Amino acid sequence: MAKALLGYVGGSDPRVLSEMRRLQQRVQDLESELVRMQAENDALTAAVRHDGDSLLDSIDVSKAEPALA
């Protein structure tokens, strides 16, 4: 059963091993990219929270102009 799960019957096919290594590397690359993007998103979220309050406080609603339709 283990052989069937790994995808080979009679022996190691170099093409299959090469493809498996390539796919494993691609998964690692995507995981690294995901971690980087999550960190960047967290930093941007923190910056918006910090700067967002002062931006909203600076808007004078009584002097706001209507949106053009």
N, C-alpha and C positions, 0 to 999 in steps of 0.2 A: 504494500500500500504506500509506503514512503516513496518508492520509486515512481509510482504513478503520480503522487502529489508534486514531486520535483520535476516531472516532465521528461524523464528519460527511461528507456527500456533496456537497452543493451550496453550502454556505456556513455561516456561524456562526449557529447558532440561539441566541438570547439565553437561552432556558431552559436549554439544555445548558451554556452558558458559566456561567450563574449557579449551576447545580447543581455544576459542576466546581469553581468557586471555593469554594462551601460545603463540599464534600467535602475540598478541600485545607486549608481552615481547620480542619476537624474533625480531620484527620490531624495537623496542627501542634499542636492543643490536646491530643490524646491523647499525642503524643510528649513534650510538656512535662509532662503529668501523670505519664507513665512515669518521666521523669528525676527529678521531685520525689519520687515514691514510692520509687524506688531509693535516693535519698539518705537518705530517712527510714528505710528498712529498714536501710541500712548503719549509721546512727547507733544504731538500736535494737539491732542485732546487737552493735555495739561496747559498748554499755551493758550488755547481758546478759553478755557475756564478762567485763567488768570487775567487775560486781556479782555475777555468778553464782558465781564462785569463793568469795567471802566468804560467800555465802548457804549454799552446800553445806558449807563448813567449819563453819558455826555449828550444823548439825544434829547432835545427839547420837544416833547410831543405837541405842546401848544402851538409851536411854530412850524410843525411839519406840514409839508405841502401834499396835496392829494396826488395820487398816482394818475398818470395819463392813461386813458383807455384807448 
